[in-house]
Amino acid sequence: MARKFTADGKLAPVLLDLAQFQNVQQNAQMGVTGTHGFGNLNTGVKSQTQFLDHADGQFSTVKNTNNLGKMMI
């Protein structure tokens, strides 16, 4: 991910950097913002999962999912 700089040359604040997850088992609340990748995402009946895009173009990708709960994209 390309870094942004302020006018005085300092690093601009970044919401989240890239993270990669291979296998996630989730049965609670999870909110994802930023640039992330998920190989396999399995959510339980009681889960609430949110994928929130960011104004700077950051987003998450999921290759495979088995959703039994509530998911907001």
N, C-alpha and C positions, 0 to 999 in steps of 0.2 A: 504494500500500500504506500503510495507516495505521501510524504510528509509535507505539511504546509508550514510556512514561516510567516511571522509578523513583519511589519515594516522595518523594525530594528534588528531583524535577523534571528530572533529567538524562535524556538519551536512553538507553533500554535497548539493550543489544547486539542487533543484528539479524544473522541468518545471512547473507543475501544480499538485495539489492534486485532489483527487476524488470529483466530484460534481454530484449531481443527480437533474434532471429536470423532472417534471411530464408532463406538457403541454406547448409546445412552439409554438407560432404563429410568423412566421418570414417572412418579405417581404422586406429585404434589403440584406446586405452582412454579412455573419457570417463565421468565421473560427474557428474550434475546434481542439485543440491539447491537449493531455493529456488523463487521464483516467476519462471519464464521462459517464453518463447514461441518456438516454432520454426515457420517457414513450411514449409520442405522439409528433411528430414533423410535423407541417403543414407549408409548405413553399408556398409563393405567386408567382405570375407570374413574378414579377420583382426581385425575390430573387436569390442570388448566395451563395451556401452553400458549404463549404470545410471541409472534415474530413481528418486530416493529422496525420498519425501514427508517433510515436516518436521512435527514435533509441533504447531507453531503454525499449521498449516493451509496452509503454502506448498506449491505444486505447480507442475509444468511441463505445458504443452500442446504438442502437435505436430499440425499440420494434415495434412501428408502425409509418409509415410516409406516408404523402400525399404530393407529390412533384409536384408543378406546374412550378417551375423555373428550374435553373441549379444547379446540385449537382455533386461534385467531391469527390470520395471516394478513 
